[in-house]
């Protein structure tokens, strides 16, 4: 449906978007995930036609949108601040864009009712928006974006102003709503949990470039780089260098490790890499490879798993999760310990820039 092709944009003389390309398929929700300043919101404005790219093109169903004005693109846009009119009631806010289009009064009323029912606010039509909670205002803004029946819906951090519990509740509702309407959507967020809840596909932006593009499960299971892993909350990162390619072995300040090796990867002796150690990689059985030496910093029961904070002799701190207890039961803070890591829980990433910050 939508194709973004090689978009470049500078801001105050500095590159903001550097060759961004991705697609949105029919009925698909794509999350643009990245830190503040990565160019996410600017990219939305370029897609809507509110800003022009320095170079590159936006296509809809194979046709360029170059020169097509905002109102003819028929794209819906919802912002974090909602931009509701405080002097208008709920129905009037939802109807605003429809009146701007000059639609007949009866059709406006029909579309407003339909949009409010979709967001479970059918009984709120005459309420003032200033009387609503943050979550209810968010629903009004969403209804206003849906009422014109857009070909594409774009949401720019729409849950950013809400507390964590309400964000989790509404993100689940929003996912269901997007799937029910079948409207393709681009959802901008810096919150990876929100992205995992909503997205059919994640486009991870970093420094104005697409760092990774794929389904949430794939992006989380196989981050392309150490930066991607760290941004996704996978913080057990260990810089090192390749000392053997067959089998793959990596030397780090915590020792030499044999990670899971992807046959399609090509490594070279001396190549700087980063090892990603997954939280569930810890094993309690005996072995002589992939050993970590250190002491217990903290050991907490979290219901479905135990959380271990482990301070390595090399000075780093790792976080692990285990569903079973080690031999001897609960570990005490300060207990010296050697643990083994399963090879399938260690990923080798092709860079050595991101160090463990523990």
Secondary structure, DSSP 8 states (H G I E B T S, - for coil): -EEEEEEEEEETTEEEEEEEEEEE-TT-EEEEE--TTSSHHHHHHHHHTSS--SEEEEEETTEE-TT--HHHH-EEEE-TTTT--TTSBHHHHHHHHHHHTT--HHHHHHHHHHHHHHTT-GGGTTSBGGGS-HHHHHHHHHHHHHHT--SEEEEESTTTTS-HHHHHHHHHHHHHHHHHH--EEEEEES-HHHHHHH-SEEEEEETTEEEEEE-HHHHHHT-SSHHHHHHTT---EEEEEEEEETTEEEEETTEEE--B--TT----TT-EEEEEE-GGGEE-S--SSSEEEEEEEEEEE-SSSEEEEEEETTS-EEEEEESS--TTSS--TT-EEEEEE-GGGEEEES--------
